[in-house]
């Protein structure tokens, strides 16, 4: 076996950014998964779990394995990879656990292959992992994990990813220790919406993108509104309405459900406000008697990070 190995940190991501269902997302600095990969003596994918989540080691049933299999399909020579995964992003947390595994795997493998594939191809491969996790090839977690920063998925077919500039933003995340499966959270969504609601949502998405590009915090805050998805999904998350209201009262620009939940995120202009929001979140879940984890972090403009 070739002794060369690559170790990476694959970051958590926040998908949707409230109004941008399946089209907007950003990476954060923590939490992150730790993964290492090396060439294997035998073709195919060997997965080694280095955590206690007992995720499938069959490559076709593992999100990282499915992503790597998609990559191997486009490589002519018979290659194999041995992948070790230590997940620190809890599956079902709503902060891109499956995306971190899938994206981290293909980015690390690509480095072993001397960066043979461009980032857009890596996103395409990693989306196969998301299909294993949720049944749908969505890229709003995958793209920021690979590109870093905030990304807009203008189109899936054909894949069109637009990295967006953003002003400094602090991110407060609370993860109540319950699980909301992405497939279940998608299953409860309405398949038809009223035109007036769609128009309002389009305005918010356009406003949010404009606010990011113009570094207009007030416009960002006004645009962090979801009239389509949040009203349905928020019923799955205890304390959601209280956290959102009290976070804004504490000075947050706004926020909402991270991905499909149950994690909730809030954006703030400064760290002091973000810490105050964290305290408010903790108090809410302490009152509810629900275990939870919180993070105060910033937007990660690097994405997957190589550590060796």
C-alpha positions in Angstrom: 0.0 0.0 0.0 1.1 3.5 -0.8 2.0 5.1 2.6 0.8 8.6 1.5 -2.2 9.7 3.4 -4.3 12.8 3.7 -6.0 14.1 6.9 -8.7 16.8 6.7 -11.2 18.7 8.8 -14.6 18.7 7.1 -16.8 21.6 8.5 -20.4 21.8 9.5 -22.6 23.8 7.2 -25.9 25.7 7.6 -28.2 25.1 4.6 -31.1 27.2 3.4 -30.2 30.4 5.3 -33.8 30.7 6.2 -35.4 31.7 2.9 -33.1 29.9 0.4 -34.4 26.4 0.6 -31.9 24.1 -1.3 -30.1 27.1 -2.9 -28.2 28.9 -0.1 -25.7 27.6 2.5 -22.6 28.6 4.4 -19.7 26.8 6.1 -18.7 27.4 9.8 -15.5 26.7 11.7 -17.0 24.3 14.2 -18.0 21.6 14.7 -16.1 19.5 12.1 -15.4 15.9 11.2 -11.9 14.5 11.1 -11.1 12.2 8.2 -8.1 10.5 6.8 -7.6 8.6 3.5 -5.0 6.6 1.8 -4.7 4.4 -1.3 -5.7 0.8 -0.7 -4.0 -2.3 -2.2 -7.4 -3.5 -3.5 -9.9 -1.7 -5.7 -13.0 -0.2 -4.2 -13.7 1.6 -0.9 -12.8 0.4 2.6 -14.4 2.5 5.4 -13.2 2.5 9.0 -15.4 4.1 11.7 -13.4 5.9 14.4 -16.4 7.1 16.4 -19.3 5.6 18.3 -22.1 6.3 15.7 -21.9 2.8 14.1 -22.6 4.1 10.6 -22.7 1.6 7.7 -19.3 0.5 6.4 -20.8 -0.8 3.2 -19.7 2.0 0.7 -23.0 2.0 -1.1 -24.9 2.7 2.2 -22.4 5.2 3.6 -22.5 8.8 2.4 -18.8 9.1 2.1 -18.5 5.7 0.4 -21.2 6.6 -2.1 -19.4 9.9 -3.0 -16.1 8.0 -3.5 -17.8 5.4 -5.6 -19.1 8.1 -7.9 -15.6 9.5 -8.2 -14.1 6.1 -9.0 -16.7 5.6 -11.8 -14.9 8.4 -13.7 -11.4 7.1 -13.1 -10.2 4.6 -15.7 -7.6 2.9 -13.6 -8.6 0.3 -10.9 -8.0 2.3 -7.7 -9.0 1.8 -4.1 -9.2 4.0 -1.0 -9.1 3.3 2.7 -11.1 6.0 4.5 -11.1 6.6 8.3 -13.9 8.7 9.6 -14.2 10.3 13.1 -17.4 12.2 13.2 -17.8 15.1 15.5 -20.9 16.4 13.7 -23.7 14.3 15.0 -25.8 12.7 12.3 -29.3 14.2 12.1 -28.2 17.4 13.8 -29.1 19.7 10.9 -25.6 21.2 10.4 -24.6 19.1 7.4 -23.2 15.9 9.0 -23.8 13.8 5.8 -22.4 16.6 3.6 -19.2 16.9 5.7 -18.6 13.1 5.3 -19.3 13.1 1.6 -17.5 16.3 0.8 -14.5 15.6 3.0 -14.0 12.2 1.4 -13.9 13.4 -2.2 -11.8 16.5 -1.4 -9.2 14.3 0.4 -9.2 11.7 -2.3 -8.8 14.3 -4.9 -5.6 15.5 -3.2 -4.3 12.0 -3.4 -5.1 12.2 -7.1 -3.1 15.4 -7.4 -6.3 17.5 -7.6 -7.4 15.8 -10.8 -11.0 17.1 -10.5 -12.3 20.7 -10.2 -14.4 21.7 -7.3 -17.7 21.5 -9.3 -17.0 17.9 -10.1 -16.3 17.2 -6.4 -19.7 18.7 -5.5 -21.3 16.5 -8.1 -19.6 13.3 -6.7 -20.5 14.3 -3.1 -24.2 14.8 -3.9 -24.4 11.1 -4.3 -23.8 10.9 -0.6 -26.7 13.3 0.1 -28.9 11.0 -2.0 -28.0 8.1 0.4 -28.8 10.3 3.4 -32.1 11.9 2.3 -33.1 10.5 -1.1 -32.4 13.8 -2.8 -29.2 15.1 -4.5 -29.1 18.5 -3.0 -26.0 20.7 -2.8 -26.7 23.5 -0.4 -24.5 21.8 2.3 -22.0 20.2 -0.1 -21.1 23.4 -2.0 -20.1 25.6 1.0 -18.3 22.6 2.6 -16.1 22.3 -0.6 -15.9 26.0 -1.7 -16.0 27.6 1.8 -18.0 30.7 2.6 -21.5 31.3 1.4 -22.6 29.7 -1.8 -25.6 30.0 -4.1 -26.8 26.9 -6.0 -28.3 28.6 -9.0 -29.1 25.3 -10.7 -28.6 21.6 -10.1 -29.2 20.5 -13.7 -26.8 21.7 -14.9 -24.8 22.3 -11.8 -24.1 26.0 -11.3 -22.5 27.1 -8.1 -22.0 30.8 -7.3 -19.7 31.7 -4.4 -20.9 34.8 -2.6 -18.9 37.4 -0.7 -20.3 38.1 2.8 -19.5 40.7 5.5 -18.1 39.5 8.9 -20.9 37.5 10.6 -21.0 35.7 13.9 -23.0 32.5 14.0 -24.7 31.1 17.1 -26.0 27.5 16.8 -27.9 25.5 19.3 -28.4 21.7 18.8 -31.1 20.3 20.9 -30.3 16.6 21.5 -33.1 15.2 19.4 -32.9 13.9 15.8 -34.9 15.2 12.8 -34.2 13.0 9.8 -33.8 15.0 6.6 -36.0 12.6 4.7 -38.8 13.0 7.3 -38.4 16.8 7.3 -38.7 16.8 3.5 -41.7 14.5 3.7 -43.9 17.0 5.5 -43.4 19.9 3.1 -46.1 21.2 0.9 -45.7 20.4 -2.7 -47.7 23.4 -3.9 -47.5 27.0 -2.7 -49.6 30.1 -3.3 -48.2 32.6 -5.8 -48.2 35.5 -3.2 -46.1 33.4 -0.8 -43.7 32.5 -3.6 -43.3 36.2 -4.6 -42.6 37.1 -1.0 -40.0 34.3 -0.7 -38.3 35.4 -4.0 -38.0 38.9 -2.6 -36.4 37.6 0.6 -33.8 35.5 -1.3 -32.9 38.3 -3.6 -32.7 40.7 -0.6 -30.5 38.3 1.3 -28.0 37.9 -1.6 -28.0 41.7 -2.2 -27.5 42.3 1.6 -24.5 39.9 1.7 -22.9 41.4 -1.4 -23.5 45.0 -0.2 -22.5 44.2 3.4 -25.9 45.7 4.4 -26.6 44.2 7.8 -30.1 45.7 8.0 -31.1 44.3 4.6 -29.7 40.9 5.6 -31.8 41.0 8.8 -35.0 42.0 6.9 -34.5 39.2 4.4 -34.1 36.4 7.0 -37.7 35.4 6.6 -39.2 32.1 5.4 -42.9 31.9 4.6 -42.8 28.5 3.0 -40.6 25.9 4.8 -40.1 27.2 8.4 -43.8 27.4 9.3 -44.1 23.6 8.6 -40.8 22.4 9.9 -40.6 24.5 13.1 -43.3 22.4 14.7 -40.7 19.6 14.9 -38.3 21.7 17.0 -39.2 22.4 20.7 -38.8 26.0 21.8 -38.2 27.3 18.2 -40.5 30.3 18.3 -39.2 31.4 21.7 -35.5 31.1 20.6 -36.2 33.1 17.4 -38.0 35.9 19.2 -35.6 36.2 22.1 -32.6 36.0 19.9 -33.8 39.0 17.9 -34.6 40.9 21.1 -31.0 40.2 22.1 -29.7 41.9 19.0 -29.4 39.1 16.4 -30.0 40.0 12.8 -32.2 36.9 12.5 -31.9 33.2 11.7 -34.0 30.1 11.7 -33.8 26.3 11.2 -30.4 25.0 10.2 -31.0 22.7 7.3 -33.8 20.3 8.2 -33.2 20.9 11.9 -33.3 20.4 14.8 -30.4 22.8 15.1 -31.2 26.5 15.1 -28.8 29.2 14.0 -28.7 33.0 14.5 -26.5 35.6 12.7 -25.1 38.6 14.6 -22.8 41.5 13.7 -20.5 41.0 16.7 -19.3 38.4 19.1 -20.8 40.1 22.2 -24.3 39.8 20.6 -23.6 36.2 19.5 -22.6 35.2 23.1 -25.7 36.9 24.5 -27.8 34.9 22.0 -26.1 31.7 23.1 -27.0 32.4 26.7 -30.6 33.0 25.7 -30.7 29.7 23.8 -29.2 27.8 26.7 -31.8 29.3 29.1 -34.6 28.3 26.8 -33.6 24.7 26.7 -32.8 24.5 30.4 -36.3 25.6 31.1 -37.6 22.9 28.7 -35.3 20.3 30.4 -33.8 19.4 27.0 -30.1 18.5 26.6 -28.4 20.7 24.0 -25.0 21.9 22.6 -24.2 25.4 21.5 -21.5 26.9 19.3 -20.5 30.4 18.7 -18.4 30.6 15.5 -18.0 32.5 12.3 -18.4 31.8 8.6 -15.6 29.5 7.4 -14.3 30.8 4.1 -11.9 27.9 3.5 -14.2 24.9 3.7 -12.5 21.5 3.9 -9.1 22.0 5.6 -6.0 19.9 5.0 -4.1 19.1 8.2 -1.6 16.7 6.7 
